[in-house]
Amino acid sequence: MNDSLEKLRQRLAKFAAMRDWDQFHSPKNLAMALIAEAAELVEHFQWLTEEQSQLLSPEKKQAVSHELADVLIYLIRIADKLDIDLMAAAQSKIEINETRYPVARVKGDARRAEEY
């Protein structure tokens, strides 16, 4: 895991431990919290046009940044509880996707892999 992500993981683990929250931080509970935060993120974009979603007001952008942070925090906590290196997992998944979605076949086309 890269250094800054590892430092954040450590800080989050300490934050939870100091509050005796590890008892609540099972992978299942953290996954449920993550999806709730992802839904809160989506609410900020609901009913916006594509253009509006790219031109957020400073206040809306700040609110979105807080929701993104919540999603990241729960993601890191789940990975920590399951001893998953997120950076390695992401690199591996990118390699899989490069094989599943070769540029020559998918460029400019957003279908799922099984639809090609």
Buried (B, 14 or more C-beta within 10 A) or exposed (E): BEEEBBEBBEEBBEEBEEEEEEEEBEBEBBBEBBEEBBEBBEEBBEEEEEEEBEEBEEEBEEBBEEBBEBBBBBBBBBBBBEEBBBEEEEEEEEEEEEEEBEEEEBEEEEEEEEEE
